[in-house]
């Protein structure tokens, strides 16, 4: 299947899931969570909400992929990977099934094709900078104590060191993001699940009218 065909299939899942009726057990859960609730502001129980959010996320990823200037070879390889994931397989828990395959597909894009989400290198720079700066605080503090510096001086030097290292690493990360974007290796409106917050579930996606 092509990427466009898979997007069409996932949109159909979203449509059918949004129209699915509650089971008796789900109606009971809805009654207690909303009727007896935990306050007037409590959100009504919706068993299909997480599934729809997951399907929308998968559609967004594939939509962003289509925007990249992929070579025919890469496109065929990605579509072959999608076919191997068997997304159309009939299973009892479709959300859990597709969630696992989404994570596998994200890892495949990063490792095999070096395709990253927007801000990936900036985030990586911030993480590495924070680690390096934290490890460097101990020797700075020991040196300051040996020189019998005041607590204010120790604190000031430590903060300047920490912020400087983090700033430099983020700056390098941003430059790498810019280069990757020019090479068509950045998904501009998508963030991978394992290192960035997920999309807001109440925020409509561009293709939803």
Buried (B, 14 or more C-beta within 10 A) or exposed (E): EEBEEBBEBBBEBBEEBEEEEBEEEBEEBBEEBBEEBEEEEEEEBBBBBEBBBBBBBBBBBBBBBEEBEBEEEBBEBBBEBBEEBEBEEEEEEBBEBBBEBBEEBBEBBBEEBEBBBBBBBBBBBBBBBBEBBEEBBEEBBEEBEEEEBEEEEBEEBBEEBBEEBBBBBBEBBBEBBEEBBEEEBBBEBBBBBEEBEEBEEEEEEEEEE
